[in-house]
Amino acid sequence: MHPTIKHMQDAVATGDENLIHALLAEDVRFLPPTYYKTWTGRAAVAAVLGHVAQVFSDFRYRRIMGEGNDWALEFQCRVGDLDAIGVDLITLNNDGLIQEFEVAMRPYKTIGALRETMMARIMTDARFLEFKDALS
């Protein structure tokens, strides 16, 4: 397993935004399951992922598939009292940093709950006013 993928598991398990930040390329792109916009840039993506790590409970990776720069990490978690299954699709750059991070999730009801919870958190985090321009 690629060291970045191993470190990603540790960073997600702890929810430590600083650990997540260190794994991201400067111009990383994050495609969330909750809407069609793309977050771009290390600081913005680390902040979003830091919040997600606090919203998900009982999070665990079930299967990890991939090699080289392309990885799929299947996970299960809860958002409030709703169950979810998802996949983190990760592309690493040649330096071994996360260049692209896309999340696919189901069921739809849980994605709605995630969107509501994330919007409430983002609206109280002053950093997101500056990150507003990070949305592509």
C-alpha positions as CSV (number, residue, x, y, z in Angstrom):
1,M,0.0,0.0,0.0
2,H,1.2,3.5,-0.9
3,P,2.5,5.4,2.3
4,T,0.1,8.3,1.5
5,I,-2.9,6.0,1.6
6,K,-1.8,4.5,4.9
7,H,-1.3,8.0,6.3
8,M,-4.7,9.0,4.9
9,Q,-6.3,6.2,7.0
10,D,-4.6,7.5,10.1
11,A,-5.5,11.1,9.4
12,V,-9.2,10.2,8.9
13,A,-9.3,8.1,12.0
14,T,-8.1,10.9,14.1
15,G,-9.9,13.7,12.2
16,D,-6.7,15.8,12.5
17,E,-6.9,18.6,10.0
18,N,-3.1,19.1,10.1
19,L,-2.4,15.5,9.2
20,I,-4.8,15.8,6.3
21,H,-3.2,19.0,5.2
22,A,0.2,17.4,5.0
23,L,-1.1,14.7,2.5
24,L,-2.6,17.1,0.0
25,A,-1.0,18.7,-3.1
26,E,-1.0,22.5,-3.1
27,D,-3.6,22.5,-5.9
28,V,-5.6,19.5,-4.8
29,R,-9.2,19.1,-6.1
30,F,-12.0,17.7,-3.9
31,L,-15.3,16.6,-5.4
32,P,-17.8,16.1,-2.5
33,P,-20.9,13.9,-2.7
34,T,-23.2,16.7,-1.5
35,Y,-23.1,19.0,-4.5
36,Y,-21.5,19.4,-7.9
37,K,-18.9,22.1,-7.1
38,T,-15.2,21.3,-6.7
39,W,-13.1,22.6,-3.8
40,T,-9.6,23.5,-4.9
41,G,-6.5,24.2,-2.8
42,R,-4.8,22.6,0.1
43,A,-6.1,24.9,2.9
44,A,-9.7,24.8,1.7
45,V,-9.8,21.0,1.2
46,A,-8.1,20.3,4.5
47,A,-10.7,22.5,6.3
48,V,-13.6,20.7,4.6
49,L,-12.2,17.2,5.3
50,G,-11.5,18.2,8.9
51,H,-15.2,19.1,9.3
52,V,-16.3,15.9,7.6
53,A,-14.1,13.8,9.9
54,Q,-16.0,15.4,12.8
55,V,-19.5,14.8,11.2
56,F,-19.0,11.1,10.4
57,S,-19.2,8.7,13.3
58,D,-18.3,5.0,13.4
59,F,-16.2,5.6,10.4
60,R,-14.1,2.7,9.1
61,Y,-12.5,1.8,5.8
62,R,-13.8,-1.6,4.7
63,R,-11.7,-2.3,1.6
64,I,-8.8,-0.6,-0.1
65,M,-8.1,-1.2,-3.7
66,G,-5.5,0.3,-6.0
67,E,-1.9,0.6,-7.0
68,G,0.4,3.3,-8.2
69,N,-1.3,6.7,-8.2
70,D,-5.0,5.4,-8.3
71,W,-6.8,4.2,-5.2
72,A,-10.4,3.4,-4.1
73,L,-11.1,3.3,-0.4
74,E,-14.5,1.8,0.5
75,F,-15.9,3.1,3.8
76,Q,-18.9,2.9,6.0
77,C,-20.0,5.4,8.6
78,R,-22.9,7.2,10.2
79,V,-24.2,10.7,9.9
80,G,-26.4,11.3,12.9
81,D,-28.5,8.2,13.1
82,L,-28.3,7.4,9.4
83,D,-26.0,4.7,7.9
84,A,-23.9,5.3,4.8
85,I,-21.6,3.5,2.5
86,G,-19.1,5.3,0.3
87,V,-15.9,5.3,-1.7
88,D,-13.0,7.7,-1.6
89,L,-11.5,7.8,-5.1
90,I,-8.0,9.2,-4.7
91,T,-5.4,10.1,-7.4
92,L,-1.9,10.8,-6.2
93,N,0.5,13.1,-8.0
94,N,4.2,12.1,-8.8
95,D,5.3,13.4,-5.4
96,G,2.9,11.0,-3.7
97,L,0.5,13.7,-2.5
98,I,-3.3,13.6,-3.0
99,Q,-4.0,15.5,-6.3
100,E,-7.7,14.6,-6.7
101,F,-10.1,13.3,-4.1
102,E,-13.7,12.4,-5.1
103,V,-16.3,10.9,-2.8
104,A,-19.3,8.8,-3.9
105,M,-21.9,7.9,-1.2
106,R,-25.3,6.4,-0.7
107,P,-28.1,6.4,0.4
108,Y,-29.5,9.7,-0.8
109,K,-31.1,10.5,2.6
110,T,-27.7,10.3,4.3
111,I,-26.2,12.6,1.8
112,G,-28.9,15.2,2.5
113,A,-28.2,14.9,6.2
114,L,-24.5,15.3,5.5
115,R,-25.1,18.4,3.4
116,E,-27.3,20.0,6.1
117,T,-24.8,19.3,8.9
118,M,-21.8,20.5,6.8
119,M,-23.6,23.7,5.8
120,A,-24.3,24.5,9.5
121,R,-20.7,23.9,10.4
122,I,-19.3,25.9,7.5
123,M,-21.5,28.9,8.3
124,T,-19.9,29.1,11.7
125,D,-16.3,28.7,10.5
126,A,-14.9,32.1,9.5
127,R,-12.3,30.5,7.2
128,F,-15.0,29.6,4.7
129,L,-15.6,33.2,3.8
130,E,-12.0,33.3,2.4
131,F,-12.4,29.8,0.9
132,K,-15.6,30.8,-1.0
133,D,-13.4,31.7,-4.0
134,A,-11.8,28.2,-3.8
135,L,-14.9,26.7,-5.3
136,S,-14.5,26.1,-9.0
